[in-house]
Amino acid sequence: MGFAIVFVAIAALGQPQDPPLRPQQATPEKTLETFVAAWNKRDEAALYPLVMGAKPNAAFKSFMKSTGRMWPKLEITVRGVDPGAGQARVTSRVNLTQGQGKPTPRTYFEIIRMTNDNGNWKLVPAQTPEEARQPIAGLARYILGEGFPKLERKG
């Protein structure tokens, strides 16, 4: 009897735990809303859990420090969500404003790739030079600490 109780206790403790479900990542839209809010506040700790594969790193800390007042501000309008099995493509309009004074925002239309990681939706960072030209996927890549992929010159 004592062996069975000890075995059950060890087996229960040895099981890997899923990461906690985060209400701010319950849907692709909530994750994007949380990402934009954290980005605009320069909340480094809040950004890492929102990006697939991200963890604290020196490169992103350096990027944050070096941008100073030039930190880009984001606004996003979700136009639609195309869900799949654990994946989603979010069609959105992104306004990116950077600079001092009253800079004019640049507007992008971006299809943002997202993945569901054990119930928490996360941004998929840019994987190609084309994706890196989009603000959300490109900034997500910066959060990984990898910067933008090298853009190949044509011609």
Secondary structure, DSSP 8 states (H G I E B T S, - for coil): -HHHHHHHHHHHHHS-------GGGSSHHHHHHHHHHHHHTT-HHHHGGGBTT----HHHHHHHHHHGGG--EEEEEEEEEEE-SSEEEEEEEEEEE-SSSS---EEEEEEEEEEEETTEEEE----SHHHHTSHHHHHHHHHHT----------
